[in-house]
Amino acid sequence: MLLKPQLRSRPATPSLVARAIDAIGGIVLGKDTQVRLALACLLARGHLLIEDLPGVGKTMLAHALARAIGLAFQRIQFTSDMLPADIVGVAVYDRDVGGFKFHPGPIFAQVILADEVNRATPKTQSALLEAMEEHQVTTEGETRPLPEPFFVIATQNPLEQVGTFPLPESQLDRFLMRLELGYPDREAERALLGGADRRDMLATLEPVMTPAELVELQGEVKAVHVAPALLDYVQALVEHTRRTPDYVAGLSPRASLALVHAARAWAYIEGRDKVIPEDVQAILPGVATHRLRPAHDSQRRVDVGAQLVAAVPIP
């Protein structure tokens, strides 16, 4: 059950964060919660997976997010014939130097938009694993570091659509959050139909922060206080997923850390210097849903976040 604790008066959302929310929200209409969750994911130094039907704004949200935070950006369109070398790069023999010269792929950018990531084969998808976890790639027998900060924003179409390959659990677990956009409400869609072209607006979107300011914000997020009682709540949620027969497997330790990191970022966006249970509950669906596979077909459409909140009381 969602409790409503008594809160002290909280400060306004930090100005840079507020400006980023406004900038992205001006492009992606009627999706304030999803915009805030996406920004929380990046402030927590995580990677973001956006899944939904084609045409609801997945790529637009990823583009707007990347442009608003002011980092070097590369878009990779995943297809069934793509190879890992198309992502990480390849060494080509150079006669002038008498040896092989490495040509870096598009993965060597600060923000990667992996568009329709599940249209590529599992072999190609695996090219992202080391990059997302360790911020480096190993190719031609040499390990090369990636730029910092490094974020992957991936979009994927529903698995029932033609030409998709399911992401393996090891890949899904590396995404801090997974979001769905859904259809816009009537008011937002009317504004979309009668307003300026979103692509034209995106082309003129100016960054609201510098890379140095982003790193500073991330440092402030890491300093948000998490009380022992709040950690008890996170552990209770995680342990429930491991004990209940509702899921094939419970949340991993990486997922536990993801809950804490994302809750810190959400509290920061909300203008608090400490995490409360409501922060955990706000980010719980985005962090947990893609990591939990229902054990029974009848539960596949269950709201995982609401189910866990109802099943696990706040200590």
C-alpha positions in Angstrom: 0.0 0.0 0.0 1.3 3.5 -0.9 1.8 5.4 2.3 1.9 9.2 2.5 4.6 10.2 5.0 4.7 13.7 6.4 7.3 15.6 4.5 9.1 18.8 5.5 8.9 21.7 3.1 11.3 20.8 0.3 13.4 23.1 -1.9 12.6 23.7 -5.5 13.9 21.3 -8.2 17.5 22.3 -9.0 17.5 24.8 -11.9 19.5 22.8 -14.4 17.3 19.8 -13.9 14.2 21.9 -14.2 15.5 23.4 -17.4 16.2 20.0 -18.8 12.7 18.8 -17.9 11.1 21.8 -19.6 13.3 21.5 -22.7 12.6 17.8 -23.2 8.9 18.2 -22.3 8.5 20.9 -24.9 9.5 18.2 -27.5 7.8 15.1 -26.1 4.3 16.3 -25.0 2.3 15.0 -22.2 4.9 12.6 -20.8 6.2 14.5 -17.8 6.6 11.4 -15.6 8.6 9.5 -18.4 10.8 12.5 -19.0 11.6 12.7 -15.3 12.3 9.0 -15.0 14.6 9.1 -18.1 16.5 12.1 -16.6 16.7 10.3 -13.3 18.2 7.3 -15.1 21.0 9.4 -16.6 21.7 11.3 -13.3 22.1 7.9 -11.7 24.8 7.0 -14.3 22.6 4.3 -15.7 21.5 3.2 -19.2 17.9 3.5 -20.5 15.7 1.2 -22.5 12.5 2.7 -24.0 10.1 0.1 -25.3 6.8 0.7 -27.1 5.0 0.7 -30.4 6.5 2.5 -33.4 5.5 6.1 -33.7 4.8 7.0 -30.1 8.0 9.1 -29.6 10.7 6.7 -28.4 13.4 8.0 -30.7 12.2 11.6 -30.2 12.6 11.3 -26.5 16.1 9.8 -26.8 17.1 12.5 -29.2 15.8 15.3 -27.0 17.4 13.8 -23.9 20.8 13.6 -25.6 20.6 17.1 -27.0 19.4 18.6 -23.7 22.3 17.2 -21.7 24.9 18.6 -24.1 27.1 15.5 -24.8 28.6 14.1 -28.0 26.0 12.0 -29.6 25.9 9.0 -32.0 22.8 7.2 -33.4 23.2 3.6 -34.4 20.3 2.1 -36.4 20.2 -1.6 -35.5 19.3 -4.0 -38.3 19.3 -7.8 -38.7 22.4 -7.7 -41.0 24.5 -5.5 -38.6 27.8 -7.0 -37.3 29.6 -6.2 -34.0 32.4 -4.5 -35.9 29.8 -2.0 -37.2 29.4 -0.8 -33.6 32.9 -1.1 -32.0 35.0 -0.5 -35.1 37.6 -2.5 -37.1 41.3 -2.6 -37.7 42.3 -2.0 -41.4 45.8 -2.6 -42.8 47.5 0.7 -43.5 50.4 0.5 -46.1 51.8 3.8 -45.0 52.5 2.7 -41.5 53.1 -1.0 -42.4 50.5 -2.3 -40.0 46.9 -2.3 -38.9 45.2 0.9 -37.9 42.1 0.8 -35.7 39.1 2.8 -37.0 36.7 3.4 -34.0 33.0 2.7 -34.5 30.1 4.9 -33.4 30.2 3.4 -29.8 33.0 5.9 -29.1 30.7 8.7 -28.1 29.3 10.0 -24.8 25.7 9.2 -25.7 24.7 6.3 -27.9 21.2 6.0 -29.3 20.8 2.3 -30.0 17.7 2.6 -32.2 15.5 -0.5 -32.4 18.2 -2.5 -30.6 16.1 -5.8 -30.8 16.2 -5.8 -34.6 19.8 -6.9 -34.4 20.9 -10.5 -33.8 22.0 -11.6 -30.3 25.6 -11.7 -31.5 25.4 -8.0 -32.5 23.5 -7.1 -29.3 26.4 -8.6 -27.3 28.7 -5.9 -28.6 27.1 -3.5 -26.1 27.6 -5.7 -23.0 31.2 -4.8 -22.1 30.6 -1.2 -23.1 27.6 -0.7 -20.9 29.1 -2.5 -17.9 32.7 -1.4 -17.9 32.8 1.6 -20.2 35.3 0.0 -22.5 35.5 -2.3 -25.5 37.9 -5.0 -26.4 38.6 -5.6 -30.0 41.6 -6.9 -32.0 43.1 -8.0 -28.7 43.2 -4.5 -27.2 41.0 -2.9 -24.6 40.0 0.7 -25.4 38.3 3.1 -22.9 35.1 4.9 -23.9 34.5 8.6 -23.3 33.1 9.7 -20.0 30.4 10.1 -19.2 29.0 7.3 -21.3 25.3 6.5 -21.7 23.3 4.1 -23.8 19.7 5.0 -24.6 18.2 2.1 -26.5 14.7 1.8 -28.1 13.0 -1.4 -28.9 9.8 -2.5 -30.5 7.4 -5.0 -28.8 8.6 -8.6 -29.2 5.5 -9.7 -31.0 6.4 -7.5 -34.0 8.0 -9.1 -37.1 11.8 -9.1 -37.3 12.7 -8.7 -33.6 15.1 -10.7 -31.4 14.5 -10.8 -27.6 17.2 -9.2 -25.5 18.9 -11.8 -23.2 18.5 -11.4 -19.5 22.2 -10.4 -19.2 21.6 -7.5 -21.6 18.3 -6.4 -20.0 20.0 -6.4 -16.5 22.5 -3.8 -17.7 19.7 -1.2 -18.3 19.1 0.7 -15.1 15.5 1.5 -16.3 13.0 0.5 -18.9 10.2 2.9 -19.8 7.0 2.7 -21.9 5.5 5.9 -23.4 2.1 4.9 -24.5 -0.3 6.9 -26.5 -0.6 10.7 -25.8 -3.7 12.0 -24.1 -6.2 13.9 -26.2 -4.8 17.4 -25.1 -1.2 16.5 -25.9 -2.1 14.9 -29.2 -4.1 18.0 -30.2 -1.1 20.2 -29.4 1.1 17.9 -31.4 -1.2 18.0 -34.4 -1.6 21.8 -34.4 2.0 22.7 -33.4 5.4 23.0 -35.0 7.1 19.9 -36.5 8.9 18.1 -33.7 11.9 17.4 -35.9 12.3 21.1 -36.6 12.0 21.9 -32.9 14.6 19.2 -32.1 17.0 20.7 -34.6 16.9 24.0 -32.7 17.0 22.5 -29.2 20.0 24.0 -27.3 21.8 22.1 -24.5 20.7 23.3 -21.1 23.9 22.1 -19.4 27.6 21.4 -20.1 29.3 18.0 -19.6 31.0 19.4 -16.5 27.7 20.5 -15.0 26.2 17.1 -15.7 29.1 15.4 -13.9 28.6 17.9 -11.0 24.9 17.0 -10.8 25.8 13.3 -10.8 28.1 13.9 -7.8 25.3 15.7 -6.0 22.9 12.7 -6.7 25.5 10.3 -5.1 25.5 12.5 -2.0 21.7 12.2 -1.4 21.2 10.4 1.9 19.8 6.9 2.2 18.9 5.9 5.7 19.3 2.3 7.0 15.5 2.0 7.3 15.2 2.8 3.6 17.8 0.1 2.7 15.7 -2.3 4.8 12.8 -1.5 2.5 14.8 -2.0 -0.6 16.1 -5.4 0.7 12.6 -6.4 1.6 11.4 -5.7 -1.9 14.3 -7.6 -3.5 14.0 -10.6 -1.1 10.3 -10.8 -1.9 11.0 -11.3 -5.6 13.4 -14.1 -4.7 11.0 -16.0 -2.5 7.7 -15.6 -4.3 6.7 -18.2 -6.9 5.3 -15.4 -9.1 8.7 -14.9 -10.9 11.1 -17.2 -12.7 14.0 -15.6 -10.8 14.3 -12.7 -8.4 16.1 -9.4 -8.6 19.9 -9.5 -8.8 22.3 -7.6 -6.6 22.8 -5.3 -9.6 19.1 -4.6 -9.5 19.3 -3.8 -5.7 22.0 -1.2 -6.5 19.9 0.1 -9.3 16.9 0.7 -7.0 19.1 2.7 -4.6 20.8 4.8 -7.4 17.6 5.5 -9.2 15.8 6.4 -5.9 18.6 8.9 -5.1 18.2 10.5 -8.5 14.4 10.7 -8.2 14.7 12.3 -4.7 17.2 14.8 -6.1 14.8 15.8 -9.0 12.0 16.2 -6.4 14.3 18.6 -4.5 15.1 16.4 -1.5 18.5 15.6 0.1 17.3 12.3 1.4 15.4 9.3 -0.1 12.0 8.4 1.2 9.9 5.3 0.5 7.8 7.2 -2.1 11.0 7.7 -4.2 11.6 3.9 -4.3 8.0 3.3 -5.2 8.2 5.9 -8.0 11.1 4.3 -9.8 10.3 0.7 -8.9 8.3 -0.2 -12.1 11.0 1.2 -14.3 13.8 -0.6 -12.5 12.1 -4.0 -11.8 9.7 -4.8 -14.6 12.2 -5.7 -17.3 14.2 -7.8 -14.8 11.3 -10.0 -13.6 9.8 -12.7 -15.8 6.4 -13.9 -14.6 6.3 -17.6 -13.9 2.7 -18.0 -15.2 1.1 -16.7 -18.4 -1.8 -15.3 -16.4 0.6 -12.8 -14.8 2.3 -11.4 -17.9 0.1 -8.3 -17.9 0.3 -7.7 -14.1 1.7 -4.3 -13.0 4.9 -5.5 -11.3 5.5 -2.2 -9.5 2.0 -2.1 -7.9 2.2 -5.8 -7.1 5.5 -5.4 -5.2 4.3 -2.2 -3.4 1.2 -4.1 -2.2 3.0 -7.2 -1.2 5.9 -5.6 0.8 5.0 -3.2 3.6 7.3 -0.3 4.5 9.4 -1.3 7.5 
